[in-house]
Amino acid sequence: MKHYLPHFLALLVVILVVAGCATGNVNPSAARAHTGYVDFYDTTTNDFYWQIERYDVRKQSFKIIYDDMASVTGGFLRLALAPGHYQLRITIMNRATKEPPVVEVDVQDGMITPVQVEFVPDGVTQIQNQTKRAGVIVGHQYGVRTQYSSSEATLYKLLAEVEPPTPYRVKAQTDYAQ
């Protein structure tokens, strides 16, 4: 058991470093030390399922730093990040959108950098739905029945604009809070 301890500790350090890169949808009463914040908001409805990815220069690919299939509380998404320069890709999971926008954000210690996301209607698309149900199919045989349907949905182009950083304040005190 003792020979596994160094591997366990190394794994724990990796998990803590990766987890320390971004903290999702936070709202502390005061800014944390060595931490800046990015607020993603829109001016219409706010029932979005956000996915935010950070570009990893070493791996030359995007890595998910926030992904939640539930609406955020407070009407907008706030991420806590270490100060620095980031390329962030914004995806809204519960809307039909074209290519997700990528924004360049300079996160500053103790500051909030707002990013306004705008939805511009850009046509319509067909959404394919698939429903699976288990039960009796024929006679006494059990199986899974799959039903397919489609519906029309508005297709949106996402626009994102990075605004100047502002001093930290809780979500309810921002200009874009609901």
VMD Tcl script that builds the backbone (N, CA, C; Angstrom):
set m [mol new atoms 534]
animate dup $m
set s [atomselect $m all]
$s set {name element resname resid chain x y z} {
  {N N MET 1 A 0.817 -1.197 0.000}
  {CA C MET 1 A 0.000 0.000 0.000}
  {C C MET 1 A 0.864 1.266 0.000}
  {N N LYS 2 A 2.008 1.213 0.715}
  {CA C LYS 2 A 2.863 2.391 0.803}
  {C C LYS 2 A 3.416 2.807 -0.553}
  {N N HIS 3 A 3.662 1.845 -1.456}
  {CA C HIS 3 A 4.240 2.208 -2.745}
  {C C HIS 3 A 3.226 2.905 -3.656}
  {N N TYR 4 A 1.945 2.887 -3.319}
  {CA C TYR 4 A 0.932 3.605 -4.098}
  {C C TYR 4 A 0.770 5.051 -3.619}
  {N N LEU 5 A 1.249 5.364 -2.427}
  {CA C LEU 5 A 1.071 6.690 -1.851}
  {C C LEU 5 A 1.653 7.805 -2.722}
  {N N PRO 6 A 2.886 7.686 -3.246}
  {CA C PRO 6 A 3.405 8.768 -4.102}
  {C C PRO 6 A 2.535 8.990 -5.338}
  {N N HIS 7 A 2.004 7.916 -5.926}
  {CA C HIS 7 A 1.143 8.053 -7.111}
  {C C HIS 7 A -0.164 8.747 -6.743}
  {N N PHE 8 A -0.707 8.379 -5.587}
  {CA C PHE 8 A -1.948 8.998 -5.119}
  {C C PHE 8 A -1.740 10.489 -4.873}
  {N N LEU 9 A -0.630 10.853 -4.222}
  {CA C LEU 9 A -0.350 12.255 -3.943}
  {C C LEU 9 A -0.135 13.045 -5.229}
  {N N ALA 10 A 0.554 12.455 -6.190}
  {CA C ALA 10 A 0.756 13.125 -7.484}
  {C C ALA 10 A -0.582 13.364 -8.180}
  {N N LEU 11 A -1.460 12.366 -8.145}
  {CA C LEU 11 A -2.783 12.500 -8.749}
  {C C LEU 11 A -3.588 13.583 -8.044}
  {N N LEU 12 A -3.503 13.637 -6.730}
  {CA C LEU 12 A -4.210 14.646 -5.954}
  {C C LEU 12 A -3.726 16.052 -6.328}
  {N N VAL 13 A -2.428 16.232 -6.489}
  {CA C VAL 13 A -1.873 17.532 -6.877}
  {C C VAL 13 A -2.388 17.931 -8.258}
  {N N VAL 14 A -2.402 16.993 -9.205}
  {CA C VAL 14 A -2.908 17.276 -10.553}
  {C C VAL 14 A -4.368 17.700 -10.492}
  {N N ILE 15 A -5.168 16.998 -9.717}
  {CA C ILE 15 A -6.596 17.337 -9.589}
  {C C ILE 15 A -6.757 18.727 -9.005}
  {N N LEU 16 A -5.990 19.065 -7.983}
  {CA C LEU 16 A -6.101 20.384 -7.361}
  {C C LEU 16 A -5.657 21.497 -8.303}
  {N N VAL 17 A -4.605 21.260 -9.082}
  {CA C VAL 17 A -4.136 22.264 -10.041}
  {C C VAL 17 A -5.178 22.481 -11.125}
  {N N VAL 18 A -5.716 21.409 -11.676}
  {CA C VAL 18 A -6.732 21.523 -12.729}
  {C C VAL 18 A -7.978 22.181 -12.173}
  {N N ALA 19 A -8.411 21.778 -10.997}
  {CA C ALA 19 A -9.614 22.362 -10.397}
  {C C ALA 19 A -9.388 23.828 -10.056}
  {N N GLY 20 A -8.159 24.226 -9.772}
  {CA C GLY 20 A -7.872 25.603 -9.417}
  {C C GLY 20 A -7.846 26.551 -10.595}
  {N N CYS 21 A -7.924 26.055 -11.804}
  {CA C CYS 21 A -7.868 26.907 -12.988}
  {C C CYS 21 A -9.125 27.744 -13.155}
  {N N ALA 22 A -10.278 27.204 -12.838}
  {CA C ALA 22 A -11.535 27.945 -12.974}
  {C C ALA 22 A -12.532 27.409 -11.966}
  {N N THR 23 A -13.275 28.330 -11.372}
  {CA C THR 23 A -14.333 27.942 -10.461}
  {C C THR 23 A -15.630 28.455 -11.043}
  {N N GLY 24 A -16.603 27.575 -11.184}
  {CA C GLY 24 A -17.815 27.919 -11.905}
  {C C GLY 24 A -18.897 28.592 -11.100}
  {N N ASN 25 A -19.525 29.568 -11.710}
  {CA C ASN 25 A -20.686 30.307 -11.242}
  {C C ASN 25 A -20.612 30.651 -9.759}
  {N N VAL 26 A -19.650 31.487 -9.436}
  {CA C VAL 26 A -19.388 31.883 -8.057}
  {C C VAL 26 A -19.971 33.265 -7.773}
  {N N ASN 27 A -20.105 33.589 -6.500}
  {CA C ASN 27 A -20.603 34.901 -6.090}
  {C C ASN 27 A -20.152 35.200 -4.657}
  {N N PRO 28 A -18.828 35.231 -4.411}
  {CA C PRO 28 A -18.379 35.501 -3.042}
  {C C PRO 28 A -18.705 36.931 -2.630}
  {N N SER 29 A -18.747 37.183 -1.337}
  {CA C SER 29 A -19.070 38.529 -0.845}
  {C C SER 29 A -17.954 39.533 -1.138}
  {N N ALA 30 A -16.735 39.034 -1.328}
  {CA C ALA 30 A -15.598 39.879 -1.705}
  {C C ALA 30 A -14.697 39.072 -2.636}
  {N N ALA 31 A -13.952 39.781 -3.463}
  {CA C ALA 31 A -13.046 39.101 -4.395}
  {C C ALA 31 A -11.990 38.320 -3.626}
  {N N ARG 32 A -11.694 37.126 -4.100}
  {CA C ARG 32 A -10.637 36.321 -3.492}
  {C C ARG 32 A -9.275 36.820 -3.969}
  {N N ALA 33 A -8.251 36.596 -3.159}
  {CA C ALA 33 A -6.889 36.990 -3.513}
  {C C ALA 33 A -6.435 36.227 -4.750}
  {N N HIS 34 A -5.706 36.897 -5.617}
  {CA C HIS 34 A -5.138 36.294 -6.830}
  {C C HIS 34 A -6.217 35.693 -7.723}
  {N N THR 35 A -7.381 36.345 -7.783}
  {CA C THR 35 A -8.498 35.839 -8.567}
  {C C THR 35 A -9.191 36.997 -9.276}
  {N N GLY 36 A -9.539 36.765 -10.533}
  {CA C GLY 36 A -10.355 37.697 -11.300}
  {C C GLY 36 A -11.612 36.963 -11.733}
  {N N TYR 37 A -12.561 37.679 -12.275}
  {CA C TYR 37 A -13.855 37.092 -12.602}
  {C C TYR 37 A -14.282 37.501 -14.004}
  {N N VAL 38 A -14.997 36.595 -14.664}
  {CA C VAL 38 A -15.575 36.878 -15.975}
  {C C VAL 38 A -17.069 36.610 -15.861}
  {N N ASP 39 A -17.869 37.625 -16.192}
  {CA C ASP 39 A -19.327 37.501 -16.183}
  {C C ASP 39 A -19.824 37.371 -17.616}
  {N N PHE 40 A -20.541 36.290 -17.911}
  {CA C PHE 40 A -21.164 36.087 -19.220}
  {C C PHE 40 A -22.652 36.376 -19.050}
  {N N TYR 41 A -23.175 37.340 -19.812}
  {CA C TYR 41 A -24.577 37.703 -19.661}
  {C C TYR 41 A -25.179 38.083 -21.007}
  {N N ASP 42 A -26.509 38.095 -21.051}
  {CA C ASP 42 A -27.224 38.622 -22.205}
  {C C ASP 42 A -28.306 39.556 -21.689}
  {N N THR 43 A -28.954 40.278 -22.578}
  {CA C THR 43 A -29.943 41.257 -22.140}
  {C C THR 43 A -31.378 40.794 -22.392}
  {N N THR 44 A -31.562 39.538 -22.782}
  {CA C THR 44 A -32.914 39.039 -23.036}
  {C C THR 44 A -33.276 37.993 -21.993}
  {N N THR 45 A -33.474 36.766 -22.404}
  {CA C THR 45 A -33.786 35.706 -21.443}
  {C C THR 45 A -32.485 35.176 -20.865}
  {N N ASN 46 A -32.568 34.528 -19.727}
  {CA C ASN 46 A -31.349 34.049 -19.088}
  {C C ASN 46 A -31.457 32.601 -18.649}
  {N N ASP 47 A -32.169 31.809 -19.386}
  {CA C ASP 47 A -32.320 30.403 -19.012}
  {C C ASP 47 A -31.415 29.521 -19.863}
  {N N PHE 48 A -30.161 29.923 -19.988}
  {CA C PHE 48 A -29.234 29.205 -20.855}
  {C C PHE 48 A -28.455 28.144 -20.100}
  {N N TYR 49 A -28.069 27.118 -20.827}
  {CA C TYR 49 A -27.163 26.090 -20.328}
  {C C TYR 49 A -25.805 26.397 -20.957}
  {N N TRP 50 A -24.926 26.959 -20.179}
  {CA C TRP 50 A -23.652 27.464 -20.678}
  {C C TRP 50 A -22.592 26.367 -20.744}
  {N N GLN 51 A -21.743 26.481 -21.753}
  {CA C GLN 51 A -20.498 25.711 -21.812}
  {C C GLN 51 A -19.413 26.705 -22.204}
  {N N ILE 52 A -18.385 26.796 -21.365}
  {CA C ILE 52 A -17.271 27.696 -21.620}
  {C C ILE 52 A -16.012 26.840 -21.728}
  {N N GLU 53 A -15.247 27.105 -22.786}
  {CA C GLU 53 A -13.995 26.373 -23.006}
  {C C GLU 53 A -12.839 27.358 -23.045}
  {N N ARG 54 A -11.692 26.923 -22.539}
  {CA C ARG 54 A -10.465 27.725 -22.541}
  {C C ARG 54 A -9.493 27.111 -23.533}
  {N N TYR 55 A -8.854 27.947 -24.333}
  {CA C TYR 55 A -7.879 27.448 -25.292}
  {C C TYR 55 A -6.580 27.129 -24.565}
  {N N ASP 56 A -6.094 25.902 -24.752}
  {CA C ASP 56 A -4.843 25.444 -24.157}
  {C C ASP 56 A -3.760 25.543 -25.229}
  {N N VAL 57 A -2.845 26.493 -25.061}
  {CA C VAL 57 A -1.812 26.741 -26.065}
  {C C VAL 57 A -0.913 25.524 -26.242}
  {N N ARG 58 A -0.575 24.858 -25.134}
  {CA C ARG 58 A 0.313 23.685 -25.231}
  {C C ARG 58 A -0.320 22.557 -26.022}
  {N N LYS 59 A -1.599 22.296 -25.794}
  {CA C LYS 59 A -2.280 21.195 -26.480}
  {C C LYS 59 A -2.908 21.624 -27.799}
  {N N GLN 60 A -2.915 22.929 -28.063}
  {CA C GLN 60 A -3.500 23.476 -29.284}
  {C C GLN 60 A -4.954 23.049 -29.465}
  {N N SER 61 A -5.702 23.079 -28.351}
  {CA C SER 61 A -7.119 22.717 -28.405}
  {C C SER 61 A -7.857 23.369 -27.242}
  {N N PHE 62 A -9.190 23.358 -27.341}
  {CA C PHE 62 A -10.017 23.915 -26.278}
  {C C PHE 62 A -10.302 22.856 -25.226}
  {N N LYS 63 A -10.402 23.310 -23.968}
  {CA C LYS 63 A -10.700 22.436 -22.842}
  {C C LYS 63 A -11.893 23.033 -22.094}
  {N N ILE 64 A -12.879 22.211 -21.774}
  {CA C ILE 64 A -14.063 22.687 -21.070}
  {C C ILE 64 A -13.679 23.090 -19.644}
  {N N ILE 65 A -14.061 24.327 -19.260}
  {CA C ILE 65 A -13.837 24.775 -17.886}
  {C C ILE 65 A -15.158 24.986 -17.154}
  {N N TYR 66 A -16.269 25.056 -17.899}
  {CA C TYR 66 A -17.588 25.133 -17.273}
  {C C TYR 66 A -18.598 24.496 -18.214}
  {N N ASP 67 A -19.428 23.623 -17.665}
  {CA C ASP 67 A -20.429 22.921 -18.467}
  {C C ASP 67 A -21.532 22.467 -17.529}
  {N N ASP 68 A -22.710 23.050 -17.659}
  {CA C ASP 68 A -23.800 22.677 -16.771}
  {C C ASP 68 A -25.102 22.690 -17.548}
  {N N MET 69 A -25.826 21.590 -17.474}
  {CA C MET 69 A -27.100 21.471 -18.171}
  {C C MET 69 A -28.237 21.947 -17.278}
  {N N ALA 70 A -28.044 23.092 -16.646}
  {CA C ALA 70 A -29.072 23.732 -15.829}
  {C C ALA 70 A -28.878 25.238 -15.949}
  {N N SER 71 A -29.958 25.972 -15.810}
  {CA C SER 71 A -29.861 27.428 -15.850}
  {C C SER 71 A -29.059 27.910 -14.649}
  {N N VAL 72 A -28.305 28.985 -14.855}
  {CA C VAL 72 A -27.504 29.529 -13.763}
  {C C VAL 72 A -28.361 30.416 -12.872}
  {N N THR 73 A -27.982 30.506 -11.615}
  {CA C THR 73 A -28.706 31.377 -10.689}
  {C C THR 73 A -28.188 32.804 -10.855}
  {N N GLY 74 A -29.045 33.758 -10.636}
  {CA C GLY 74 A -28.642 35.155 -10.737}
  {C C GLY 74 A -28.743 35.720 -12.134}
  {N N GLY 75 A -29.141 34.922 -13.102}
  {CA C GLY 75 A -29.359 35.430 -14.449}
  {C C GLY 75 A -28.144 35.472 -15.349}
  {N N PHE 76 A -26.947 35.240 -14.811}
  {CA C PHE 76 A -25.760 35.212 -15.663}
  {C C PHE 76 A -24.701 34.331 -15.025}
  {N N LEU 77 A -23.728 33.978 -15.828}
  {CA C LEU 77 A -22.672 33.068 -15.392}
  {C C LEU 77 A -21.441 33.859 -14.988}
  {N N ARG 78 A -20.905 33.575 -13.788}
  {CA C ARG 78 A -19.667 34.198 -13.311}
  {C C ARG 78 A -18.639 33.098 -13.070}
  {N N LEU 79 A -17.493 33.229 -13.728}
  {CA C LEU 79 A -16.388 32.295 -13.524}
  {C C LEU 79 A -15.247 32.999 -12.809}
  {N N ALA 80 A -14.604 32.282 -11.901}
  {CA C ALA 80 A -13.418 32.771 -11.203}
  {C C ALA 80 A -12.193 32.152 -11.876}
  {N N LEU 81 A -11.248 32.994 -12.273}
  {CA C LEU 81 A -10.043 32.539 -12.962}
  {C C LEU 81 A -8.813 33.216 -12.370}
  {N N ALA 82 A -7.684 32.572 -12.525}
  {CA C ALA 82 A -6.426 33.199 -12.140}
  {C C ALA 82 A -6.173 34.367 -13.095}
  {N N PRO 83 A -5.582 35.456 -12.619}
  {CA C PRO 83 A -5.284 36.573 -13.524}
  {C C PRO 83 A -4.429 36.106 -14.699}
  {N N GLY 84 A -4.728 36.650 -15.868}
  {CA C GLY 84 A -3.987 36.299 -17.075}
  {C C GLY 84 A -4.824 36.502 -18.320}
  {N N HIS 85 A -4.252 36.116 -19.450}
  {CA C HIS 85 A -4.911 36.262 -20.751}
  {C C HIS 85 A -5.523 34.914 -21.149}
  {N N TYR 86 A -6.777 34.962 -21.590}
  {CA C TYR 86 A -7.494 33.743 -21.963}
  {C C TYR 86 A -8.203 33.921 -23.301}
  {N N GLN 87 A -8.274 32.821 -24.054}
  {CA C GLN 87 A -9.183 32.707 -25.190}
  {C C GLN 87 A -10.300 31.787 -24.712}
  {N N LEU 88 A -11.529 32.303 -24.717}
  {CA C LEU 88 A -12.666 31.538 -24.210}
  {C C LEU 88 A -13.699 31.359 -25.318}
  {N N ARG 89 A -14.167 30.124 -25.473}
  {CA C ARG 89 A -15.204 29.814 -26.465}
  {C C ARG 89 A -16.522 29.625 -25.731}
  {N N ILE 90 A -17.576 30.280 -26.230}
  {CA C ILE 90 A -18.883 30.310 -25.578}
  {C C ILE 90 A -19.873 29.477 -26.378}
  {N N THR 91 A -20.477 28.509 -25.704}
  {CA C THR 91 A -21.511 27.688 -26.331}
  {C C THR 91 A -22.739 27.706 -25.434}
  {N N ILE 92 A -23.905 27.850 -26.039}
  {CA C ILE 92 A -25.172 27.753 -25.321}
  {C C ILE 92 A -25.775 26.408 -25.709}
  {N N MET 93 A -25.911 25.526 -24.734}
  {CA C MET 93 A -26.281 24.136 -25.017}
  {C C MET 93 A -27.761 23.938 -25.335}
  {N N ASN 94 A -28.637 24.841 -24.904}
  {CA C ASN 94 A -30.066 24.631 -25.124}
  {C C ASN 94 A -30.656 25.586 -26.166}
  {N N ARG 95 A -29.844 26.028 -27.097}
  {CA C ARG 95 A -30.301 26.829 -28.229}
  {C C ARG 95 A -29.583 26.338 -29.485}
  {N N ALA 96 A -30.270 26.416 -30.602}
  {CA C ALA 96 A -29.645 26.064 -31.882}
  {C C ALA 96 A -28.821 27.261 -32.328}
  {N N THR 97 A -27.497 27.094 -32.349}
  {CA C THR 97 A -26.604 28.203 -32.700}
  {C C THR 97 A -25.614 27.772 -33.761}
  {N N LYS 98 A -25.102 28.780 -34.452}
  {CA C LYS 98 A -24.016 28.536 -35.401}
  {C C LYS 98 A -22.714 28.471 -34.613}
  {N N GLU 99 A -21.608 28.542 -35.291}
  {CA C GLU 99 A -20.291 28.406 -34.659}
  {C C GLU 99 A -20.161 29.288 -33.417}
  {N N PRO 100 A -19.709 28.709 -32.297}
  {CA C PRO 100 A -19.593 29.488 -31.054}
  {C C PRO 100 A -18.491 30.548 -31.163}
  {N N PRO 101 A -18.743 31.737 -30.595}
  {CA C PRO 101 A -17.726 32.786 -30.649}
  {C C PRO 101 A -16.583 32.516 -29.675}
  {N N VAL 102 A -15.421 33.024 -30.026}
  {CA C VAL 102 A -14.236 32.965 -29.167}
  {C C VAL 102 A -13.880 34.404 -28.806}
  {N N VAL 103 A -13.687 34.653 -27.512}
  {CA C VAL 103 A -13.328 35.995 -27.053}
  {C C VAL 103 A -11.959 35.967 -26.385}
  {N N GLU 104 A -11.260 37.075 -26.502}
  {CA C GLU 104 A -9.967 37.269 -25.833}
  {C C GLU 104 A -10.244 38.073 -24.568}
  {N N VAL 105 A -9.908 37.516 -23.412}
  {CA C VAL 105 A -10.214 38.160 -22.134}
  {C C VAL 105 A -8.935 38.274 -21.305}
  {N N ASP 106 A -8.684 39.492 -20.809}
  {CA C ASP 106 A -7.594 39.708 -19.864}
  {C C ASP 106 A -8.207 39.791 -18.475}
  {N N VAL 107 A -7.991 38.754 -17.680}
  {CA C VAL 107 A -8.547 38.677 -16.331}
  {C C VAL 107 A -7.578 39.375 -15.390}
  {N N GLN 108 A -8.120 40.331 -14.609}
  {CA C GLN 108 A -7.302 41.098 -13.681}
  {C C GLN 108 A -7.687 40.760 -12.246}
  {N N ASP 109 A -6.705 40.747 -11.381}
  {CA C ASP 109 A -6.911 40.417 -9.968}
  {C C ASP 109 A -7.932 41.358 -9.329}
  {N N GLY 110 A -8.962 40.790 -8.696}
  {CA C GLY 110 A -9.971 41.569 -7.993}
  {C C GLY 110 A -10.945 42.310 -8.881}
  {N N MET 111 A -10.926 42.043 -10.175}
  {CA C MET 111 A -11.793 42.754 -11.119}
  {C C MET 111 A -12.757 41.777 -11.789}
  {N N ILE 112 A -13.834 42.339 -12.345}
  {CA C ILE 112 A -14.796 41.570 -13.142}
  {C C ILE 112 A -14.680 42.051 -14.581}
  {N N THR 113 A -14.564 41.108 -15.513}
  {CA C THR 113 A -14.602 41.438 -16.926}
  {C C THR 113 A -15.925 40.931 -17.484}
  {N N PRO 114 A -16.869 41.844 -17.785}
  {CA C PRO 114 A -18.149 41.410 -18.344}
  {C C PRO 114 A -18.013 41.041 -19.828}
  {N N VAL 115 A -18.746 40.013 -20.230}
  {CA C VAL 115 A -18.823 39.614 -21.632}
  {C C VAL 115 A -20.301 39.537 -21.989}
  {N N GLN 116 A -20.745 40.468 -22.846}
  {CA C GLN 116 A -22.149 40.471 -23.261}
  {C C GLN 116 A -22.314 39.542 -24.451}
  {N N VAL 117 A -23.257 38.614 -24.317}
  {CA C VAL 117 A -23.560 37.661 -25.389}
  {C C VAL 117 A -24.895 38.072 -25.993}
  {N N GLU 118 A -24.909 38.195 -27.313}
  {CA C GLU 118 A -26.119 38.610 -28.020}
  {C C GLU 118 A -26.541 37.511 -28.983}
  {N N PHE 119 A -27.846 37.281 -29.045}
  {CA C PHE 119 A -28.424 36.281 -29.932}
  {C C PHE 119 A -29.053 36.979 -31.121}
  {N N VAL 120 A -28.562 36.691 -32.323}
  {CA C VAL 120 A -29.100 37.285 -33.535}
  {C C VAL 120 A -29.763 36.167 -34.341}
  {N N PRO 121 A -31.100 36.242 -34.562}
  {CA C PRO 121 A -31.752 35.208 -35.375}
  {C C PRO 121 A -31.079 35.112 -36.733}
  {N N ASP 122 A -30.820 33.899 -37.181}
  {CA C ASP 122 A -30.087 33.685 -38.436}
  {C C ASP 122 A -30.650 32.477 -39.177}
  {N N GLY 123 A -31.982 32.444 -39.329}
  {CA C GLY 123 A -32.612 31.366 -40.077}
  {C C GLY 123 A -33.310 30.371 -39.167}
  {N N VAL 124 A -33.677 29.252 -39.765}
  {CA C VAL 124 A -34.327 28.168 -39.030}
  {C C VAL 124 A -33.586 26.869 -39.308}
  {N N THR 125 A -33.785 25.914 -38.427}
  {CA C THR 125 A -33.160 24.601 -38.580}
  {C C THR 125 A -34.111 23.540 -38.075}
  {N N GLN 126 A -33.871 22.315 -38.452}
  {CA C GLN 126 A -34.651 21.183 -37.968}
  {C C GLN 126 A -33.905 20.545 -36.802}
  {N N ILE 127 A -34.609 20.347 -35.702}
  {CA C ILE 127 A -34.053 19.682 -34.535}
  {C C ILE 127 A -34.575 18.246 -34.537}
  {N N GLN 128 A -33.678 17.294 -34.503}
  {CA C GLN 128 A -34.057 15.876 -34.478}
  {C C GLN 128 A -34.138 15.410 -33.027}
  {N N ASN 129 A -35.244 14.775 -32.679}
  {CA C ASN 129 A -35.439 14.255 -31.327}
  {C C ASN 129 A -35.521 12.737 -31.373}
  {N N GLN 130 A -35.005 12.105 -30.342}
  {CA C GLN 130 A -35.022 10.650 -30.245}
  {C C GLN 130 A -35.495 10.282 -28.844}
  {N N THR 131 A -36.533 9.439 -28.768}
  {CA C THR 131 A -37.069 8.992 -27.490}
  {C C THR 131 A -36.997 7.477 -27.435}
  {N N LYS 132 A -36.447 6.950 -26.357}
  {CA C LYS 132 A -36.358 5.498 -26.187}
  {C C LYS 132 A -37.243 5.086 -25.029}
  {N N ARG 133 A -37.985 3.989 -25.241}
  {CA C ARG 133 A -38.852 3.454 -24.190}
  {C C ARG 133 A -38.670 1.948 -24.117}
  {N N ALA 134 A -38.529 1.465 -22.903}
  {CA C ALA 134 A -38.387 0.029 -22.688}
  {C C ALA 134 A -39.763 -0.558 -22.392}
  {N N GLY 135 A -39.960 -1.785 -22.825}
  {CA C GLY 135 A -41.228 -2.450 -22.548}
  {C C GLY 135 A -41.477 -3.583 -23.514}
  {N N VAL 136 A -42.724 -4.072 -23.537}
  {CA C VAL 136 A -43.107 -5.171 -24.424}
  {C C VAL 136 A -43.203 -4.636 -25.846}
  {N N ILE 137 A -42.529 -5.304 -26.771}
  {CA C ILE 137 A -42.573 -4.873 -28.168}
  {C C ILE 137 A -43.553 -5.739 -28.961}
  {N N VAL 138 A -43.317 -7.026 -29.007}
  {CA C VAL 138 A -44.186 -7.950 -29.736}
  {C C VAL 138 A -44.439 -9.157 -28.841}
  {N N GLY 139 A -45.687 -9.442 -28.604}
  {CA C GLY 139 A -45.996 -10.609 -27.777}
  {C C GLY 139 A -45.416 -10.460 -26.390}
  {N N HIS 140 A -44.539 -11.392 -26.038}
  {CA C HIS 140 A -43.938 -11.392 -24.699}
  {C C HIS 140 A -42.475 -10.960 -24.718}
  {N N GLN 141 A -42.016 -10.425 -25.832}
  {CA C GLN 141 A -40.619 -10.005 -25.916}
  {C C GLN 141 A -40.455 -8.576 -25.385}
  {N N TYR 142 A -39.415 -8.412 -24.607}
  {CA C TYR 142 A -39.101 -7.091 -24.082}
  {C C TYR 142 A -37.990 -6.483 -24.921}
  {N N GLY 143 A -38.021 -5.198 -25.040}
  {CA C GLY 143 A -36.986 -4.514 -25.803}
  {C C GLY 143 A -37.105 -3.019 -25.637}
  {N N VAL 144 A -36.382 -2.308 -26.484}
  {CA C VAL 144 A -36.379 -0.854 -26.458}
  {C C VAL 144 A -36.935 -0.352 -27.775}
  {N N ARG 145 A -37.929 0.501 -27.676}
  {CA C ARG 145 A -38.526 1.092 -28.866}
  {C C ARG 145 A -37.979 2.516 -28.982}
  {N N THR 146 A -37.555 2.886 -30.169}
  {CA C THR 146 A -37.028 4.223 -30.405}
  {C C THR 146 A -37.985 4.975 -31.317}
  {N N GLN 147 A -38.397 6.155 -30.863}
  {CA C GLN 147 A -39.256 7.009 -31.677}
  {C C GLN 147 A -38.451 8.236 -32.093}
  {N N TYR 148 A -38.618 8.608 -33.349}
  {CA C TYR 148 A -37.925 9.772 -33.884}
  {C C TYR 148 A -38.943 10.836 -34.256}
  {N N SER 149 A -38.600 12.082 -34.004}
  {CA C SER 149 A -39.446 13.195 -34.416}
  {C C SER 149 A -38.536 14.379 -34.720}
  {N N SER 150 A -39.089 15.383 -35.355}
  {CA C SER 150 A -38.304 16.580 -35.630}
  {C C SER 150 A -39.198 17.800 -35.434}
  {N N SER 151 A -38.570 18.904 -35.153}
  {CA C SER 151 A -39.292 20.160 -34.998}
  {C C SER 151 A -38.426 21.281 -35.554}
  {N N GLU 152 A -39.069 22.365 -35.882}
  {CA C GLU 152 A -38.359 23.515 -36.424}
  {C C GLU 152 A -37.964 24.438 -35.281}
  {N N ALA 153 A -36.781 24.996 -35.360}
  {CA C ALA 153 A -36.298 25.914 -34.320}
  {C C ALA 153 A -35.560 27.069 -34.973}
  {N N THR 154 A -35.571 28.205 -34.293}
  {CA C THR 154 A -34.811 29.361 -34.766}
  {C C THR 154 A -33.326 29.076 -34.585}
  {N N LEU 155 A -32.560 29.398 -35.593}
  {CA C LEU 155 A -31.106 29.255 -35.546}
  {C C LEU 155 A -30.534 30.626 -35.214}
  {N N TYR 156 A -29.620 30.666 -34.249}
  {CA C TYR 156 A -29.042 31.930 -33.814}
  {C C TYR 156 A -27.554 31.997 -34.114}
  {N N LYS 157 A -27.118 33.210 -34.398}
  {CA C LYS 157 A -25.686 33.494 -34.453}
  {C C LYS 157 A -25.371 34.177 -33.126}
  {N N LEU 158 A -24.348 33.705 -32.439}
  {CA C LEU 158 A -23.938 34.308 -31.166}
  {C C LEU 158 A -22.875 35.372 -31.421}
  {N N LEU 159 A -23.080 36.523 -30.827}
  {CA C LEU 159 A -22.080 37.577 -30.841}
  {C C LEU 159 A -21.647 37.791 -29.398}
  {N N ALA 160 A -20.375 38.048 -29.180}
  {CA C ALA 160 A -19.883 38.267 -27.819}
  {C C ALA 160 A -18.955 39.464 -27.818}
  {N N GLU 161 A -19.183 40.366 -26.871}
  {CA C GLU 161 A -18.369 41.563 -26.758}
  {C C GLU 161 A -17.789 41.651 -25.351}
  {N N VAL 162 A -16.471 41.741 -25.293}
  {CA C VAL 162 A -15.786 41.885 -24.002}
  {C C VAL 162 A -15.818 43.361 -23.619}
  {N N GLU 163 A -16.278 43.634 -22.399}
  {CA C GLU 163 A -16.371 45.007 -21.903}
  {C C GLU 163 A -15.196 45.298 -20.981}
  {N N PRO 164 A -14.942 46.571 -20.696}
  {CA C PRO 164 A -13.823 46.914 -19.805}
  {C C PRO 164 A -14.024 46.341 -18.401}
  {N N PRO 165 A -12.927 45.953 -17.748}
  {CA C PRO 165 A -13.020 45.425 -16.380}
  {C C PRO 165 A -13.559 46.468 -15.402}
  {N N THR 166 A -14.270 45.981 -14.385}
  {CA C THR 166 A -14.802 46.832 -13.332}
  {C C THR 166 A -14.405 46.229 -11.987}
  {N N PRO 167 A -14.393 47.044 -10.920}
  {CA C PRO 167 A -14.068 46.491 -9.600}
  {C C PRO 167 A -15.075 45.417 -9.200}
  {N N TYR 168 A -14.636 44.470 -8.399}
  {CA C TYR 168 A -15.498 43.362 -7.987}
  {C C TYR 168 A -16.693 43.855 -7.180}
  {N N ARG 169 A -17.832 43.229 -7.437}
  {CA C ARG 169 A -19.045 43.411 -6.638}
  {C C ARG 169 A -19.888 42.154 -6.780}
  {N N VAL 170 A -20.745 41.906 -5.819}
  {CA C VAL 170 A -21.583 40.711 -5.869}
  {C C VAL 170 A -22.536 40.824 -7.052}
  {N N LYS 171 A -23.063 39.683 -7.488}
  {CA C LYS 171 A -23.900 39.633 -8.685}
  {C C LYS 171 A -25.079 40.604 -8.644}
  {N N ALA 172 A -25.761 40.681 -7.509}
  {CA C ALA 172 A -26.963 41.506 -7.404}
  {C C ALA 172 A -26.666 42.994 -7.627}
  {N N GLN 173 A -25.416 43.416 -7.461}
  {CA C GLN 173 A -25.050 44.827 -7.616}
  {C C GLN 173 A -24.552 45.193 -9.005}
  {N N THR 174 A -24.522 44.218 -9.925}
  {CA C THR 174 A -24.071 44.520 -11.284}
  {C C THR 174 A -25.204 45.151 -12.084}
  {N N ASP 175 A -24.850 45.879 -13.132}
  {CA C ASP 175 A -25.844 46.530 -13.987}
  {C C ASP 175 A -26.703 45.538 -14.747}
  {N N TYR 176 A -26.206 44.331 -14.979}
  {CA C TYR 176 A -26.903 43.352 -15.799}
  {C C TYR 176 A -27.583 42.261 -14.989}
  {N N ALA 177 A -27.646 42.407 -13.660}
  {CA C ALA 177 A -28.335 41.420 -12.820}
  {C C ALA 177 A -29.840 41.542 -13.028}
  {N N GLN 178 A -30.527 40.417 -12.917}
  {CA C GLN 178 A -31.996 40.424 -13.074}
  {C C GLN 178 A -32.649 40.961 -11.830}
}
mol reanalyze $m
mol bondsrecalc $m
mol representation Tube
mol addrep $m
